[in-house]
Amino acid sequence: MSIEVRTHTALHVLKGAVQRVLGAKWTAGVYVEGSHGRLTVQVERKPTDGEMALVEEEANRKIMEDAPVEELEMDRAEAEERFGDAIYDLFPVPFSVKRLKILYIKDWNVNACKEKHTRSTGEVGCIRLVKVRYRPSKGLLEISFDVYPP
Protein backbone atom coordinates (compact mmCIF):
# COMPACT_ATOMS: atom_id res chain seq x y z
CA MET A 1 0.00 0.00 0.00
CA SER A 2 1.27 3.46 -0.81
CA ILE A 3 2.30 6.03 1.77
CA GLU A 4 -0.44 8.31 0.40
CA VAL A 5 -3.12 5.73 1.30
CA ARG A 6 -1.77 5.58 4.86
CA THR A 7 -1.52 9.38 5.07
CA HIS A 8 -5.02 9.86 3.65
CA THR A 9 -6.48 7.41 6.18
CA ALA A 10 -4.58 9.34 8.86
CA LEU A 11 -6.65 12.41 7.91
CA HIS A 12 -9.81 10.54 8.94
CA VAL A 13 -8.25 9.28 12.17
CA LEU A 14 -7.05 12.77 13.00
CA LYS A 15 -10.45 14.28 12.20
CA GLY A 16 -12.09 11.86 14.64
CA ALA A 17 -9.68 13.00 17.36
CA VAL A 18 -10.30 16.68 16.54
CA GLN A 19 -14.05 16.09 16.74
CA ARG A 20 -13.72 14.51 20.18
CA VAL A 21 -11.27 16.97 21.71
CA LEU A 22 -12.33 20.26 20.07
CA GLY A 23 -15.92 19.58 18.98
CA ALA A 24 -15.11 20.35 15.33
CA LYS A 25 -17.60 19.06 12.80
CA TRP A 26 -16.77 20.43 9.38
CA THR A 27 -13.65 19.76 7.36
CA ALA A 28 -12.70 22.72 5.19
CA GLY A 29 -9.77 21.14 3.38
CA VAL A 30 -7.39 18.22 3.13
CA TYR A 31 -3.98 17.81 1.58
CA VAL A 32 -1.72 14.77 1.25
CA GLU A 33 1.76 14.50 -0.25
CA GLY A 34 3.74 11.40 0.61
CA SER A 35 3.93 11.03 4.38
CA HIS A 36 2.84 14.63 5.01
CA GLY A 37 -0.75 15.76 5.37
CA ARG A 38 -2.79 18.78 6.38
CA LEU A 39 -6.30 18.78 7.79
CA THR A 40 -8.24 22.04 7.94
CA VAL A 41 -11.30 22.11 10.18
CA GLN A 42 -13.75 24.76 11.28
CA VAL A 43 -13.51 25.59 15.00
CA GLU A 44 -14.68 28.54 17.09
CA ARG A 45 -11.41 29.32 18.90
CA LYS A 46 -7.71 28.66 18.92
CA PRO A 47 -7.01 25.43 20.81
CA THR A 48 -4.47 25.30 23.61
CA ASP A 49 -1.19 23.42 23.29
CA GLY A 50 -2.59 20.89 25.77
CA GLU A 51 -5.66 20.30 23.63
CA MET A 52 -3.52 19.74 20.55
CA ALA A 53 -1.32 17.29 22.47
CA LEU A 54 -4.51 15.44 23.43
CA VAL A 55 -5.64 15.40 19.76
CA GLU A 56 -2.35 13.71 18.79
CA GLU A 57 -2.62 11.29 21.71
CA GLU A 58 -6.22 10.34 20.87
CA ALA A 59 -5.39 9.84 17.17
CA ASN A 60 -2.50 7.54 18.01
CA ARG A 61 -4.62 5.66 20.54
CA LYS A 62 -7.15 4.96 17.77
CA ILE A 63 -4.33 3.76 15.50
CA MET A 64 -3.09 1.40 18.23
CA GLU A 65 -6.61 -0.06 18.52
CA ASP A 66 -6.19 -1.31 14.94
CA ALA A 67 -9.89 -0.57 14.36
CA PRO A 68 -11.46 -1.69 11.08
CA VAL A 69 -11.70 0.94 8.33
CA GLU A 70 -14.73 0.24 6.17
CA GLU A 71 -15.36 1.57 2.69
CA LEU A 72 -19.08 1.45 2.07
CA GLU A 73 -20.88 2.27 -1.16
CA MET A 74 -24.55 3.19 -1.00
CA ASP A 75 -27.26 5.35 -2.43
CA ARG A 76 -27.01 8.92 -1.26
CA ALA A 77 -30.48 8.83 0.35
CA GLU A 78 -29.56 5.69 2.31
CA ALA A 79 -26.26 7.24 3.45
CA GLU A 80 -28.00 10.43 4.58
CA GLU A 81 -30.66 8.44 6.41
CA ARG A 82 -28.07 6.29 8.21
CA PHE A 83 -25.41 8.93 8.98
CA GLY A 84 -27.12 12.33 8.58
CA ASP A 85 -25.03 15.30 7.51
CA ALA A 86 -21.95 13.91 9.31
CA ILE A 87 -20.85 12.42 5.98
CA TYR A 88 -20.37 15.86 4.44
CA ASP A 89 -17.80 18.60 4.80
CA LEU A 90 -17.79 22.30 3.99
CA PHE A 91 -17.11 21.40 0.36
CA PRO A 92 -20.38 19.83 -0.79
CA VAL A 93 -20.86 16.70 -2.86
CA PRO A 94 -22.74 17.76 -6.03
CA PHE A 95 -26.44 16.90 -5.92
CA SER A 96 -26.03 15.04 -9.22
CA VAL A 97 -24.03 12.35 -7.37
CA LYS A 98 -26.56 9.70 -6.35
CA ARG A 99 -24.20 6.98 -5.02
CA LEU A 100 -21.59 7.72 -2.40
CA LYS A 101 -18.48 6.00 -1.17
CA ILE A 102 -18.39 6.31 2.60
CA LEU A 103 -15.35 5.93 4.84
CA TYR A 104 -16.53 4.49 8.15
CA ILE A 105 -14.52 3.96 11.33
CA LYS A 106 -17.14 2.88 13.87
CA ASP A 107 -17.75 5.41 16.65
CA TRP A 108 -14.90 7.56 15.29
CA ASN A 109 -15.30 9.04 11.80
CA VAL A 110 -17.67 8.85 8.88
CA ASN A 111 -17.15 10.79 5.64
CA ALA A 112 -18.17 10.68 2.02
CA CYS A 113 -14.78 9.95 0.44
CA LYS A 114 -13.80 8.48 -2.90
CA GLU A 115 -10.12 7.93 -2.00
CA LYS A 116 -8.48 4.62 -1.07
CA HIS A 117 -7.93 3.76 2.59
CA THR A 118 -6.10 1.23 4.73
CA ARG A 119 -8.06 -1.79 5.97
CA SER A 120 -7.49 -0.82 9.60
CA THR A 121 -6.28 2.15 11.61
CA GLY A 122 -3.19 0.20 12.70
CA GLU A 123 -1.86 0.23 9.14
CA VAL A 124 -1.54 4.04 9.33
CA GLY A 125 1.52 3.90 11.59
CA CYS A 126 2.01 6.88 13.88
CA ILE A 127 0.83 10.50 13.56
CA ARG A 128 2.97 13.41 14.72
CA LEU A 129 1.59 16.93 14.60
CA VAL A 130 4.10 19.26 12.95
CA LYS A 131 2.41 22.66 12.90
CA VAL A 132 -0.91 24.13 14.01
CA ARG A 133 -2.19 27.40 12.59
CA TYR A 134 -5.45 29.07 13.60
CA ARG A 135 -7.01 31.63 11.28
CA PRO A 136 -9.50 33.54 13.49
CA SER A 137 -11.03 35.59 10.68
CA LYS A 138 -12.27 32.38 9.03
CA GLY A 139 -12.53 30.20 12.14
CA LEU A 140 -10.23 27.64 10.54
CA LEU A 141 -7.63 25.43 12.18
CA GLU A 142 -4.90 23.98 9.95
CA ILE A 143 -3.15 20.93 11.37
CA SER A 144 -0.04 19.77 9.53
CA PHE A 145 1.18 16.30 10.39
CA ASP A 146 3.55 13.54 9.36
CA VAL A 147 2.91 9.81 9.30
CA TYR A 148 5.60 7.35 10.36
CA PRO A 149 5.68 3.61 9.58
CA PRO A 150 3.89 1.16 11.84
N, C-alpha and C positions, 0 to 999 in steps of 0.2 A: 504494500500500500504506500502511496506517495506521502511525503511530508505534508503536502497541501491538504490531503484528506484528514490527517491527524490535526492539523492546525485549524481547519474549518470546523471540525467537530469540537475542538477546544472553544471556539466562539460560543457554541450552544451551552457547553458546560459552564463557561464563564458567565454567560447571560443568566443562567439559573442561579448562580451564586449572587450576582448583582441584584436580581429580583428579591432574593431572600434577605440580604443584608441592607440594601438601600431602598427597597420597594419600587424599583424601576419596572416599568411595564413595556415601554416602546423602544425598539431598536431603531436608531436613525441612520446607521451605516455600519458596514463591515468591510474589512480589507484583509486579504491573506496573500503573503508572498513567502514561499518556503516555510521556514519555521517561525516566521514573525506574523503577528496578526494585530488588528486593531478593532475593537468593538466600541461603537458610539451609541450611548443610550440617553434617553431623556430623563433627567432627575431635577428635583426642585432646588437643590442646594449642593454646594461643594462638600464632598464627604471628607471625613477626618482621615488622617494617616492610619489610625487604628481600624476604622471601618474598611479601608482598602486592604489592610493586612488580613482582616477577617474574610474579605471577598476571596483573596488568593487561597487562604486556608480552606475555606468551604469548597472552592473549585477543586482543589487537590484531594480533598476528602472524598468528593464524588468520583474522581478518577480512581482512587484507591478501592472504592466499592466495586469497580469493574461492572457497573450497571449496564444492562442491555440498551443498545441504541437501536430503535426501530425506525425503519423507513416505511411509512404507510402510503398507499395511494388510494384516494377515495373521491367521490363526487364532492364538489364544493359545498353543497347544501348539507350533506352528511357530516363533513368536517366541521362546518360552522355549528351544526346542532350538537355535536359531541364535545367540541372544544371552545366554542364561542369565539370572541374576537382575539383570544390569546394567540391564535395562529398567525396573526398579522403583525406587521410592523408599521412604522411611519410611512414607509414606501409601499403603497398599496399594490395588491395583485390585481391586474386588469379584470374587469367584470366579464370580459369575453372568455376568460379561463374558467372552464367548468369542472375540470379534474385537478386536484392538487396532490402534490407530494408533501407529506408531513413528516418532519423529524420529531420523534417522540422519545423522550427519556422520562419514564414514569415518575410522577411527583417531583419533576425537576424542570423540564423545559419542553415546550411544544411550539413548533414553528412551521409555517409553510416554507419549504426549502427544496429546491430542485438539485442541489449539490450532492456529491457523494459523501458518505460518512463512515466512520469506523463501526465495527459491529458491537463494540462495547466502549464504555468510558475509559477502561484500563488501557486500551490501545493508544490513547492520546499521549501518554507519557507523564510529563510534569509541566505545569504552567507557572511561569514567573512573570509577575507584573514588572514592566520596564519603566513606563512613564504614565502618569495620570494628568490629564489636562481638563479643567472645568471651564466652560464658556458660559458665563452667567447671562449674557444677553440673549442666548438661545436656549439656556437651560440644558446644555448638552455636556455629557461627560465622555471624554475619549480615553479609553484604556488600551495602551499598547502593551503587548505581551510577547513572550517567546515560549516555544514549546521545546522541551527536551525529551530525548528518547526514554521509553519505559525501562 
